[in-house]
Amino acid sequence: MASVRLALGSVVTVALAAGCGGRALMPDGGGSSGLGGLGNRGGGGTGATGGTDGASFTPTRDVDLLFMIDNSSSVRLLQSNLLSNFPSFVNILQGGPGGLPNLHVAVITSDMGAGDGSIAGCNTTGGDAGRFQYAARGSCTATNLQPGATFISNDNGVANYTGQLSDVFSCIAEVGENGCSFEQPLAAIVRALGADGKPAPAENQGFLRPDAFLFIVVATDEDDCSVPAGSGLFDTASGTTLASPLGPIGSYRCNEFGHLCNGVKPPRRAPSGSAADVVTLDGCVSAESAGLLTPVGTLAAQLRALKRFPDQQILFAAITGPSAPYTVHWKAPTTADPGGPWPEISHSCTALDQSVGDPAIRINQLAGSFGANGQVLSVCETSYAPSLQTLAGMIVQQLPPPDMP
């Protein structure tokens, strides 16, 4: 959590049949926005095949896969779990009919910067700004990507790398823990894909293919805190005490000004003024028009606009914290503050290795806006292998059969 500071045949069968509650991509429902109340659309249950312009959808074997990996503090175990189990994902893809689909695979981080430079670890220039990460990381000294390549490509058996796909991914995806503590994974995704009205970064050109499935995977232990341009959420000049307009500078600002629980903002002040106070809230959703964060509906619409057949072509998966329980506790201030204890969100799950996840209200709500095409998986699983197998199985299930000789 960030703070301011297998025999292939049987595995494929299991992943396709159930996995961890896996849901297959469903037929397009006629190009509906899927934004009404940001609830489940039902996955296009009408069985219609029309796109946004009424045309018919013809699936291809092209899959553009974008991994957004949290690089704020305390995500080492999350990253290790993801990277060590990524071969399970590749094995399912390779074991499906026709073998590996025509893949593009890219990695981005949650770092979009924040504030005026006064927040440690957060710059004023947009952080990684959705740019693809393609340098060798950690103990890896060479990515084995071709010179000039900024993402992994294996198209019709022609790869832009040598060695194993899983090894190349692990080399570029160990993104570390030095990113901004105000994570903005959803803003990073729309920026990376050029879905926010501006061209995608130069490093990202050539990744998106119009007829390909777009598969977005978010791996984070905390909720999204994406803000629109000019947002004052990260302001420190107006004060950072409990009595300040925005309260202490910390992740709780994202809760207070990004969520509503039964129509009310999560509380800043302890009910009895004690650091021992604990409050559990229900009915928590994104504060779409009442907060300081970019509405989830806006982000969903931007992503859907990337595809002619968004109901069929886009899969959004989140490996993150469950939305409930949503509990606020209080702690002693980390700097002198006569106003009393400071609020902090409690973890909504804890893994056996003591890695944690916080209520990912906004991320999970975005996944839900894609109906049956959205998938939420727990960041607190001991092993991500079953989750990754489920996600890969959903892709295999949707791909058309290989061309017959």
Disulfide bonds with the S-S distance in Angstrom:
Cys122-Cys180 2.06
Cys140-Cys171 1.81
Cys225-Cys254 2.12
Cys261-Cys284 2.06
Cys349-Cys380 2.01
